[in-house]
Amino acid sequence: MSRAQSPIKVHEATKEKVRYAALMSGLKQAELVERAVDEYVDRHRDHFALRMERAQQALLGGKTSVLAYSLGVEEADVQRLGGVSSGQLGSRSPRRATSNQASSPEGQSARGSHSTAPAAVKAKPNSTSRRRSSTKSPSVA
């Protein structure tokens, strides 16, 4: 069977481990990676099934459930922050947040972790690579 070329980016240390392990096992690097991925998927099959079940439950639970799942918070947190209004149902275009609606924190991944921490705890300010340092000297107590 012919193999397609599709390079993946890994740290140099990982690349060295793959080279060494392939050499010691008598396999090509691609064969070793293929076997390693197959083994990983087999070992974690139950975890993947659980995550798929949770995602399915969220989709069947409606907009609030999907939003909570996507942000990694509880549905009660979404409701507490204003929930999803009926005007937003089915809308994929962004809407301006009004004073009684909570806007979603920017930078949140749609596939973020699914912990029970409130959204306010998870929100981080946007960072840029051009952040300027303060020119003020630190205050002395």
N, C-alpha and C positions, 0 to 999 in steps of 0.2 A: 504494500500500500504506500502510495506516495505521500510524503509529508509536506504540508504547506509551510513556507517561511513566514513566521510572524514573531519578530523579536519582542522580548519583554525587558523592561528596565528593572534591574535589581542593583543593590549595593555591590560594590566591588568585592567585599568580603563574602557575600552570598555567592557571587559568580565563582570565586575561588573554591568555595565548598562544593559547588556543583561540579566544577572541573575535577577536583580531587576525588569526589565520590564516584563520578563516572569512570575515572581511570581505575580506581580500586575495584569497582564492580564489573569492569569489562563492558560497560554500556556506553553508548553515545550520550552526550549531554541531553539531547532532546528526549531520548528514551528514559533517562533517569528522571527528568522533570515530569514527563508524562506519567510514569509509575508513581512518583511522589504525589502528584495531584490526585490521581485515582485513589491512592491509599488515604489521603486526607479527606476526600469526599466520602469514602466508605466509613471512616472513623467518625465523621461528624454528621452522618445522614440524619440521625434523630434530631440534632440541633437545627439543621436546615428545615426539616419537616415541621418542627415547632414554630419556627419563624414564618414559614409559609402559612401555617394555620392561623397565626396571629394576624398576618396581613389580610388573609381572607375574611376573618372576623371583623376587622376594621372596615374593609370595603362593604361588607354587608350591614354594618352598623350605621351607615349614613355619614353625612359631611362632618359632623362633630367628631365622630369616631375616627375618620380618616385623618382629620387635622391633628387630633391628639396623637395618633400613631405616628404620623409623619414628623411631629415635633418631639416625640419621645416623652410626652407628658400624659397625665390622666385626663379623662374626659371632663371630670369635675373642674380641672384647671382651665380648660377651654371655656366651659360654661361661666366660670367665675370671671373670666376676662371679657365676657361679652358674647361668647358663642359665635355661631354662624347665623347671620340674619337670613330671612327668607328671600331678600333681594339678592343675596349672593349665591343662592342655590343654582347650580348649573353654570355659573359664570367662571370662565377661565381667565378673563381679563382682570388685571389688578384694579382695585378700587381704592379711592382715597379713604383713609381712616377718618372717621368723625370723632367727636369728643367722647361718644359713648361706645365706640368700637375700638378694640385693641388691634394694633397692627402687628403683623408677624415680625420677629426679629430678623434683620438682614443677616445673611451669612449662614443661616441654619440649613443644614443638609436635609433633603427630603427623605434620605435614608439614614438619618442620624440614629444614635443609640436610643434604645427604648427603655430608659430608666424612668423612675417615678419622680424625679426632681422637678420642681416647678420651673416654668419657662423663664421666669425672672432670674432664677439662679444661673441658668444656662446661657443667657444672653451675654455676649461679649461685644465690646465696641469694635467697630471695623478697624482693621489695621492696614496700613499701607507701607510700602517699602520706602517711601519718602518721608517718613515721620521725622519732624524736626525736634531736636532736643531743646529743652527750655534754656533760655539765656539767663534766667534768674538764678541767683546763688541760693543754695539751700538755707532755710531759716535756722538760726541757732537758738536752742531753748535756754 
